[in-house]
Each structure stands twice: as C-alpha cells, then as structure tokens.
Amino acid sequence: MDPLPPLGRGTWHKACNTGSCLEVARRGDTVLLRDGKNPTGPMLTISGDEWEAFLSEAKNGGFDMEQLTE
C-alpha cells in the first residue's frame, strides 16, 4: 500500500476527554486515527467499514466499561 500524503489542518476532526484527544480524518474509504498530542506521530489506518462497525458498537453501548469487566 502506498503511503498517504499529508492531510491539511482542516481535514482532521478532534474528540477530547479529560485532556486526551483523538483525531480522525477520512480519505476516501480509509479512516486515519492519531493522537491529538502527537500529530506527527504514528497513525492507525482502518477501512471505512471497520470505522462504521466501531461507531455502531460504541453507540449501542458495546464498549461500556461495566460490560467489559463482567
């Protein structure tokens, strides 16, 4: 797979919780995730389908800490 060229500043979307930030960008059917505190560091690359499945599971409570510890 060829490396993706850098994305512009306005392309990234940030979600923060208690000082920790996740940044997400979409490039076609590829979703990029990076640490908001280290924007030049490594990125996780997943497919759009994987991202949609993750969001669906999160919205339905699939990652609630109470459920994960039972």
C-alpha positions in Angstrom: 0.0 0.0 0.0 1.4 3.4 -0.9 1.7 5.9 1.9 -0.9 8.6 2.1 0.2 12.2 1.5 -0.1 14.6 4.5 -3.6 15.9 5.2 -4.4 19.6 5.7 -5.1 21.1 9.1 -8.9 21.4 8.5 -9.2 17.8 7.5 -8.8 16.4 11.0 -11.7 16.2 13.5 -10.9 16.2 17.2 -12.6 14.5 20.1 -11.3 15.2 23.6 -12.0 13.8 27.1 -10.1 15.0 30.1 -7.1 16.3 28.1 -6.7 13.3 25.9 -7.6 13.8 22.3 -8.2 11.5 19.4 -8.1 13.0 15.9 -9.9 11.4 13.0 -9.7 12.0 9.2 -11.3 10.3 6.3 -9.5 9.8 3.0 -11.9 8.0 0.5 -12.7 4.7 2.2 -9.8 4.9 4.6 -10.1 6.3 8.1 -7.0 7.7 9.8 -6.7 8.0 13.6 -3.9 9.7 15.5 -3.1 11.0 19.0 -4.0 14.7 19.2 -1.0 15.4 21.4 1.4 13.9 18.9 0.0 14.8 15.4 3.3 14.0 13.7 3.5 10.5 15.3 2.1 7.2 14.0 -1.4 6.9 12.7 -3.8 3.9 12.8 -5.3 3.3 9.4 -8.6 1.3 9.1 -11.2 0.8 6.4 -14.4 2.9 6.3 -16.4 -0.4 7.0 -14.3 -1.1 10.2 -14.9 2.5 11.3 -18.6 2.3 10.8 -18.8 -1.0 12.7 -16.8 0.5 15.6 -19.1 3.6 15.7 -22.2 1.4 15.7 -20.9 -0.8 18.5 -19.9 2.3 20.5 -23.3 4.0 20.0 -25.1 0.7 21.2 -23.1 0.6 24.4 -20.8 -2.2 23.3 -17.8 -0.6 24.9 -19.3 0.3 28.3 -16.7 -0.4 31.0 -19.3 -2.2 33.2 -20.0 -4.7 30.4 -16.3 -5.2 29.7 -15.4 -6.1 33.3 -18.2 -8.6 33.8 
